[in-house]
Amino acid sequence: MDYLLNDEQTMLADALGRFVAERAGSDRKSSPESVAELWTGFAKLGWLGVPFAQDHGGYGLGAVGNMIVAERIGSGALRAPYISSVVGAGGVLARCANAFSNLENLMNGARRIALGLFDDGRGYQPYGTATICTPIGDGYRLTGTKLNVMEIAGADAVIVSAQIDGGSEIALIELALDTPGVIVTPYHFADGRQAARIDMNGTFVGSAARLDKGDASAIIDAVISDILAAAAADNVGAMQMLFDSTLDYVKSRRQFGRPIGSFQDIQFRLVDMWIKLDEARSLVMTASMALTDRKDDARALAAAAWIQSLWSGRLICEEAIQLHGAIGMTAECDVGRYVKRILVNGLLYGAPEHYLRHSQTTFVS
């Protein structure tokens, strides 16, 4: 397998790197305006269409494109709603033939759509959903609660999963946020990103709001795999910044008249950090390529990449804090910013134990 990016992918990575570097510091204020500015910036540069087929007006880079974008976003710890709105909601729209017009509006930045798959009390399991969809006349009545719907401020709508009342069929419904009966309760995570709880109390939507034709389980499976691979890439971007900042710090921090990076014990620990980073990046690249090429083992590889990104992230976070010493515990140090990024990602997309329980694949730490 060729792990080198081609010319088009390299150009995208370089352009994103410059874009993120210019905005990484200014995004710390975590204001809703900064999310809107990032969304507009991505739209103007055409990056909202990176994963989608060229027939639909996208770049056609698939999950590999998502990996490139998400890793750069993670390296800046930006609040760009790429994973939720492009990988998640966009991934749903791209797989629903009657939603291509909505996908076009998303790619050009005219609309931003969030994604809500996880129900109150159901953890990270989107099936057997606690959100119920009851057919009534020429539409559906929705009842239930979605948690951790990301960066909802400024979004036009949210796509929610719901179980058809009295059956096992799963539907995907596009729900405008100003629909009567929808209550949005925003909250913030430790890294400044905003999420929301969405309560639907007998909310009525027309039949056209249903995006899928029949059971949407296969669509949800595919989208979750794309999300996990992209979120793992986001973690890799944050881990790379932690490693780079730690390496720079041990070269400049002096003890006993020498840089602490000259001590063999410190060098061994840095090597351990690099190995864990390389393990995570290799699995993310493998999973992204498998998803793009629709390989049979793509779903298992996406879960493996996500699990490894959390395992590697934990070691790299701990070592970065310890090797920075007391300053690594302060708000002024960027270490804490990236540590919180990785920890919050784990809360958003699920701990390793969940995917280990629900996987037929054996993973080795």
C-alpha positions as CSV (number, residue, x, y, z in Angstrom):
1,M,0.0,0.0,0.0
2,D,1.3,3.4,-1.0
3,Y,1.2,5.8,2.0
4,L,2.5,8.8,0.1
5,L,0.1,11.6,-0.8
6,N,-0.2,12.4,-4.5
7,D,0.3,15.9,-5.9
8,E,-3.3,16.9,-5.5
9,Q,-3.5,15.7,-1.9
10,T,-0.2,17.3,-1.0
11,M,-1.3,20.7,-2.4
12,L,-4.5,20.4,-0.3
13,A,-2.5,19.5,2.8
14,D,-0.1,22.4,2.3
15,A,-2.9,24.9,1.8
16,L,-4.8,23.7,4.8
17,G,-1.7,23.8,6.9
18,R,-1.2,27.5,6.0
19,F,-4.9,28.3,6.7
20,V,-4.9,26.6,10.1
21,A,-1.6,28.2,11.1
22,E,-3.0,31.6,10.5
23,R,-6.1,31.0,12.6
24,A,-5.1,28.5,15.3
25,G,-4.4,31.2,17.9
26,S,-7.4,33.5,17.1
27,D,-9.9,30.6,17.5
28,R,-9.2,30.2,21.2
29,K,-11.9,32.6,22.1
30,S,-14.4,29.9,21.1
31,S,-17.0,32.3,19.9
32,P,-19.9,31.3,17.6
33,E,-18.6,33.9,15.1
34,S,-15.3,32.1,14.8
35,V,-17.2,28.9,13.8
36,A,-19.1,30.8,11.1
37,E,-15.9,32.4,9.9
38,L,-14.2,29.1,9.6
39,W,-17.2,27.6,7.7
40,T,-17.3,30.5,5.3
41,G,-13.5,30.3,4.8
42,F,-13.7,26.6,4.0
43,A,-16.6,27.2,1.6
44,K,-14.8,29.9,-0.3
45,L,-11.8,27.7,-0.8
46,G,-13.9,24.7,-1.9
47,W,-12.9,22.5,1.0
48,L,-16.4,21.6,2.0
49,G,-16.5,19.4,-1.1
50,V,-13.3,17.5,-0.5
51,P,-14.7,14.0,0.2
52,F,-17.6,14.0,-2.3
53,A,-17.8,12.5,-5.8
54,Q,-16.9,14.8,-8.6
55,D,-20.2,14.0,-10.2
56,H,-21.8,15.8,-7.3
57,G,-19.4,18.8,-7.6
58,G,-16.8,17.6,-5.0
59,Y,-13.1,16.9,-5.1
60,G,-13.7,13.1,-5.1
61,L,-11.0,12.5,-2.4
62,G,-13.2,10.4,-0.2
63,A,-12.1,9.4,3.3
64,V,-8.4,10.2,2.4
65,G,-9.5,13.8,1.8
66,N,-11.3,13.8,5.2
67,M,-8.1,12.5,6.8
68,I,-6.1,15.4,5.4
69,V,-8.6,18.1,6.4
70,A,-9.3,16.6,9.9
71,E,-5.6,16.2,10.8
72,R,-4.9,19.9,9.9
73,I,-7.9,21.0,11.9
74,G,-6.7,19.0,14.9
75,S,-3.2,20.5,14.6
76,G,-4.8,23.9,15.2
77,A,-7.4,22.6,17.6
78,L,-9.9,24.6,15.6
79,R,-13.7,24.5,16.1
80,A,-14.4,24.1,12.4
81,P,-17.5,21.9,12.3
82,Y,-16.1,19.7,9.5
83,I,-16.5,16.3,11.1
84,S,-20.1,16.9,12.2
85,S,-21.4,18.8,9.1
86,V,-19.3,17.5,6.2
87,V,-18.2,14.0,7.2
88,G,-21.3,13.3,9.2
89,A,-24.3,15.1,7.7
90,G,-22.7,15.4,4.3
91,G,-21.9,11.7,4.3
92,V,-25.6,11.0,4.9
93,L,-26.7,13.4,2.1
94,A,-24.2,11.9,-0.3
95,R,-25.7,8.4,0.3
96,C,-29.4,9.5,-0.2
97,A,-30.3,10.0,-3.8
98,N,-33.1,12.5,-3.0
99,A,-30.8,14.7,-1.0
100,F,-28.2,15.8,-3.6
101,S,-29.6,19.3,-3.8
102,N,-29.1,19.7,0.0
103,L,-25.5,18.3,-0.5
104,E,-24.8,21.0,-3.1
105,N,-26.0,23.7,-0.7
106,L,-23.8,22.3,2.0
107,M,-20.7,22.2,-0.2
108,N,-21.1,25.8,-1.3
109,G,-21.6,26.9,2.3
110,A,-25.2,28.1,1.8
111,R,-26.4,25.7,4.5
112,R,-24.8,24.0,7.5
113,I,-26.4,20.9,8.7
114,A,-25.5,19.1,12.0
115,L,-25.8,15.4,12.8
116,G,-27.5,13.7,15.8
117,L,-27.1,10.0,16.0
118,F,-26.6,9.3,19.7
119,D,-29.6,9.2,22.1
120,D,-29.9,10.0,25.8
121,G,-29.2,6.8,27.7
122,R,-27.9,4.8,24.7
123,G,-24.2,5.7,24.8
124,Y,-22.6,5.4,21.4
125,Q,-25.0,2.8,20.0
126,P,-27.1,4.3,17.3
127,Y,-29.4,1.3,16.9
128,G,-32.4,0.5,19.0
129,T,-32.6,4.2,19.1
130,A,-34.7,5.9,21.9
131,T,-35.9,8.5,19.4
132,I,-39.2,7.3,17.9
133,C,-40.6,8.2,14.5
134,T,-44.4,7.7,14.2
135,P,-46.0,7.9,10.8
136,I,-48.9,10.3,10.9
137,G,-50.8,11.2,7.7
138,D,-48.3,12.8,5.2
139,G,-45.5,13.0,7.7
140,Y,-43.9,11.8,10.9
141,R,-44.0,12.7,14.6
142,L,-40.6,12.6,16.4
143,T,-40.2,12.0,20.1
144,G,-36.8,11.6,21.8
145,T,-33.5,13.3,22.8
146,K,-30.2,13.6,21.0
147,L,-27.0,14.4,22.8
148,N,-23.6,15.8,21.7
149,V,-24.8,17.4,18.5
150,M,-21.8,19.4,17.6
151,E,-21.5,23.2,16.9
152,I,-25.2,23.6,16.5
153,A,-25.0,27.4,16.7
154,G,-25.5,28.8,13.2
155,A,-26.6,25.5,11.8
156,D,-29.8,25.5,9.6
157,A,-30.9,21.9,10.4
158,V,-29.9,18.7,12.0
159,I,-30.2,15.1,10.6
160,V,-31.4,12.7,13.3
161,S,-31.8,9.0,13.4
162,A,-35.1,7.5,14.6
163,Q,-36.7,4.2,14.9
164,I,-40.1,3.7,13.1
165,D,-42.7,3.2,15.8
166,G,-43.7,-0.5,16.1
167,G,-40.8,-1.8,14.0
168,S,-37.0,-2.2,13.8
169,E,-36.5,0.1,10.8
170,I,-34.2,3.1,11.3
171,A,-35.0,6.4,9.5
172,L,-32.9,9.5,8.9
173,I,-34.9,12.7,9.2
174,E,-33.7,16.2,8.3
175,L,-35.1,18.5,11.0
176,A,-35.1,22.3,10.8
177,L,-34.1,23.7,14.2
178,D,-36.9,26.2,14.2
179,T,-39.5,23.4,13.9
180,P,-42.2,23.7,16.6
181,G,-41.5,21.2,19.4
182,V,-37.7,21.3,19.0
183,I,-35.8,22.4,22.1
184,V,-32.1,23.1,21.7
185,T,-30.0,23.3,24.9
186,P,-26.4,24.2,24.1
187,Y,-23.4,23.4,26.4
188,H,-19.6,23.6,26.1
189,F,-16.9,21.0,26.5
190,A,-13.6,21.6,28.3
191,D,-11.8,22.5,25.1
192,G,-14.3,25.3,24.2
193,R,-16.2,23.4,21.5
194,Q,-20.0,23.7,21.7
195,A,-22.5,20.8,21.6
196,A,-26.2,20.7,22.2
197,R,-29.0,18.5,23.6
198,I,-31.9,18.4,21.2
199,D,-35.3,17.4,22.6
200,M,-38.1,16.5,20.2
201,N,-41.5,16.6,21.9
202,G,-44.0,15.3,19.4
203,T,-42.3,17.3,16.6
204,F,-44.1,16.9,13.3
205,V,-42.2,16.9,10.0
206,G,-43.5,16.3,6.4
207,S,-42.7,13.1,4.5
208,A,-40.1,14.9,2.4
209,A,-38.0,15.3,5.6
210,R,-37.1,11.6,5.5
211,L,-33.9,11.2,3.6
212,D,-33.5,7.4,3.3
213,K,-35.7,5.0,1.3
214,G,-36.1,2.1,3.7
215,D,-33.9,1.1,6.6
216,A,-31.0,3.5,7.0
217,S,-28.8,1.2,9.1
218,A,-26.2,0.6,6.3
219,I,-26.0,4.4,5.7
220,I,-25.4,5.0,9.5
221,D,-22.7,2.3,9.6
222,A,-20.8,3.9,6.7
223,V,-21.1,7.4,8.1
224,I,-19.9,6.3,11.6
225,S,-16.9,4.6,10.0
226,D,-16.1,7.8,8.1
227,I,-16.5,9.9,11.3
228,L,-14.2,7.6,13.4
229,A,-11.5,7.7,10.8
230,A,-11.7,11.5,10.5
231,A,-11.8,11.9,14.3
232,A,-8.8,9.7,14.6
233,A,-7.0,12.0,12.1
234,D,-8.0,15.0,14.3
235,N,-6.3,13.2,17.2
236,V,-3.2,12.6,15.1
237,G,-3.0,16.3,14.3
238,A,-3.2,17.2,18.0
239,M,-0.7,14.5,18.9
240,Q,1.8,15.8,16.3
241,M,1.6,19.2,17.9
242,L,2.2,17.8,21.4
243,F,5.2,15.8,20.2
244,D,6.7,18.8,18.3
245,S,6.2,21.2,21.2
246,T,7.7,18.7,23.7
247,L,10.7,18.1,21.4
248,D,11.3,21.8,21.1
249,Y,10.9,22.3,24.9
250,V,13.4,19.6,25.9
251,K,16.0,21.2,23.5
252,S,15.7,24.6,25.2
253,R,15.0,23.6,28.8
254,R,18.3,23.3,30.7
255,Q,19.1,21.4,33.9
256,F,22.6,20.7,35.4
257,G,24.1,22.9,32.7
258,R,22.7,20.9,29.8
259,P,19.5,20.8,27.7
260,I,17.3,18.1,29.3
261,G,16.8,16.6,25.8
262,S,20.5,15.4,26.0
263,F,19.6,13.0,28.8
264,Q,19.1,9.4,27.6
265,D,16.0,8.8,29.7
266,I,14.3,11.8,28.0
267,Q,15.3,10.6,24.6
268,F,13.8,7.2,25.3
269,R,10.5,8.8,26.3
270,L,10.5,10.9,23.2
271,V,11.1,7.8,21.0
272,D,8.1,6.1,22.8
273,M,6.0,9.2,21.9
274,W,7.0,9.1,18.3
275,I,6.3,5.4,17.9
276,K,2.8,5.8,19.3
277,L,2.2,8.7,17.0
278,D,3.4,6.7,14.0
279,E,1.2,3.7,15.0
280,A,-1.8,5.9,15.1
281,R,-1.0,7.8,11.9
282,S,-0.3,4.5,10.0
283,L,-3.7,3.0,11.0
284,V,-5.5,6.2,10.2
285,M,-4.0,6.2,6.7
286,T,-4.8,2.5,6.2
287,A,-8.4,3.0,7.3
288,S,-8.9,6.1,5.2
289,M,-7.6,4.4,2.1
290,A,-9.7,1.3,2.8
291,L,-12.9,3.5,3.2
292,T,-12.1,5.4,0.0
293,D,-11.6,2.1,-1.9
294,R,-14.6,0.5,-0.1
295,K,-12.6,-2.5,1.1
296,D,-14.4,-5.3,3.0
297,D,-12.4,-4.6,6.2
298,A,-12.8,-0.8,6.1
299,R,-15.2,-0.7,9.0
300,A,-13.0,-2.7,11.3
301,L,-10.0,-0.6,10.2
302,A,-11.8,2.6,11.0
303,A,-12.6,1.3,14.5
304,A,-9.0,0.2,15.0
305,A,-7.7,3.6,13.9
306,W,-10.0,5.3,16.4
307,I,-9.0,3.0,19.2
308,Q,-5.3,3.4,18.5
309,S,-5.6,7.2,18.3
310,L,-7.0,7.2,21.9
311,W,-4.4,4.7,23.2
312,S,-1.6,6.6,21.6
313,G,-3.1,9.9,22.6
314,R,-3.2,9.0,26.2
315,L,0.5,8.2,26.4
316,I,1.5,11.2,24.3
317,C,-0.7,13.5,26.5
318,E,0.8,12.2,29.7
319,E,4.4,12.4,28.5
320,A,3.9,15.9,27.1
321,I,2.6,17.2,30.4
322,Q,5.4,15.5,32.4
323,L,8.2,16.5,30.2
324,H,7.1,20.1,30.2
325,G,7.0,20.0,34.0
326,A,5.0,22.5,35.9
327,I,4.4,24.8,32.9
328,G,2.6,21.9,31.2
329,M,-0.2,22.3,33.7
330,T,-0.8,26.0,33.1
331,A,-3.5,27.6,30.9
332,E,-0.8,29.6,29.1
333,C,0.9,26.4,27.7
334,D,-0.5,25.0,24.5
335,V,-0.1,21.4,25.9
336,G,-3.3,21.7,27.8
337,R,-5.2,22.9,24.7
338,Y,-4.3,19.7,22.7
339,V,-4.7,17.4,25.7
340,K,-8.3,18.7,26.2
341,R,-8.9,18.3,22.4
342,I,-8.1,14.6,22.5
343,L,-10.0,13.9,25.7
344,V,-13.1,15.6,24.4
345,N,-12.9,13.7,21.1
346,G,-13.0,10.5,23.2
347,L,-16.2,11.7,24.9
348,L,-17.8,12.7,21.6
349,Y,-17.1,9.5,19.6
350,G,-16.7,6.8,22.2
351,A,-14.1,5.1,24.4
352,P,-12.1,2.1,23.1
353,E,-14.1,-0.3,25.3
354,H,-17.3,0.4,23.3
355,Y,-15.8,-0.5,20.0
356,L,-13.9,-3.5,21.4
357,R,-17.2,-4.9,22.8
358,H,-19.0,-4.4,19.4
359,S,-16.2,-5.6,17.1
360,Q,-15.4,-9.1,15.9
361,T,-11.8,-8.0,15.3
362,T,-9.0,-8.6,17.8
363,F,-7.1,-5.4,18.6
364,V,-3.7,-5.3,20.2
365,S,-2.5,-2.3,22.2
